[in-house]
Amino acid sequence: MTDRVIAGDCALGADELQWILFRRQKGNTPWRGVSFVRSSRDILARCMREKGVDVDTARLLLSGLPDTFDQWKTTPASPGRPLTPSGETAVGGLSQ
């Protein structure tokens, strides 16, 4: 995984194939991938709801994402693009 945006106990990441929704876990593996979405932002939002991500956190994590993963993948890094190849970004003043 190359990218991650963190908001509370959730994180949104991406690799070359898909967006990845992570949940914070206790123990040796602090983050666990719980949803893997290559298609659309709407499907990613549905997965967040199904995994119990609250509305405000989902809104933060989805902010600035284009309609599809393929559109996101071809968009150069910019302030409006929350996931960047440079590494992790904290959302709302929260850090890892």
C-alpha positions, 0 to 999 in steps of 0.5 A: 500500500502506498497511500493512507488517509487516517480519520479516527479508527478508520483509514482509506488507502490505495495500491495500484489495484484498488482503494482499501478501507482499513480499521484500527485493530488492537494487537500486533497488527494495528490496521486491517484491510476490511474492504477492497474497492476498484470500481466507484466512489459510491461502492466505496461509500456503501462498503464504509456504511456496511463496515460501520464507519460513521457518516462524518468519518466517511465524509472526510475519507471520501472528500475529494475522491473522483467518481471511480478508482481509475479516474483517481489513479490517473489524477496527478497529486494535488491539494484536492486529492486526499491520497498522495503517493508521498505517504500518509496524511492525517485528516481532521488533525488526527494522526496514526 
